[in-house]
């Protein structure tokens, strides 16, 4: 569990900024794809497959909030 959004560990950002990835404390990979307007949670360790959650608004702040919520909901 993480307590603040600032605790998210960003592991990748594409040069264009259209794809950003975070790794949770439990080892799960989360990805924001701007073109998709969605946040994905890896379906299993190192699978490269994601369960996608479409965002209400397409912005990085909302994507971070969604990742934060998914980590705290799914990994408890």
N, C-alpha and C positions, 0 to 999 in steps of 0.2 A: 504494500500500500504506500502511496505517496501522499503527502499532506498539502503540497503546493504545486501549482503548474510549473513553477520555476525548477522543480526537481526532475522534470522530464529530461531524459538523457538523449539528446539529438545525436544520431549516428551518421546521418547522410543528408545532404542537400544537393540537388542537381544544380548545375551552373545557372540555369534559368530560374531556379526557385520554384519550379512547378511540381517538384516531388521532394518531400521531406519525410524522413523516417526517424522514429524514436524506438529505443529498446526499453522495455519496462524492467523493474527490479527482478521480476520473475523470469526474464529472458524472452518474453514475447515481443515480436516486431509489429509496430504500427506504422502505417503509411498514409500520408495526405497527398492526394493527387489533385492539383488545382483544376486540370481539364475535366476531371470526373466530378468535381465538386463533392468529393467524398473522402471519408477516412476508412481505411481498411485495417482489420486485425488479422494477423496471420492465423490460418486455420490449424496450424500445427508447427512445431519447431522445424525451421529450415525447409518448409514445403514450397514456399514461393507463391502459395495460394492465399487469397485474402477474403474475408467476409466483409462486405462493404456496407457502410452506413452513409447515406446521402445527407449532406448538410443543408440546413434551412437557408443559410447564407454562405456564399463561397469566399471565406477569408481565413487567414492563418490563425487569428485569435480564436475563432469558433472551432477550427480544427484542433488546436491544442486543448481546448476545453473538452471536446468530444473524446480525445485520446485519454485525457485525465479521468474522465468519467468511466470510460471503458476499462481502464486499468483498475480503478477502484471497485467497479461492479463485478468484473469478470475474474479478477484474480484474488478475491477474498475468499 
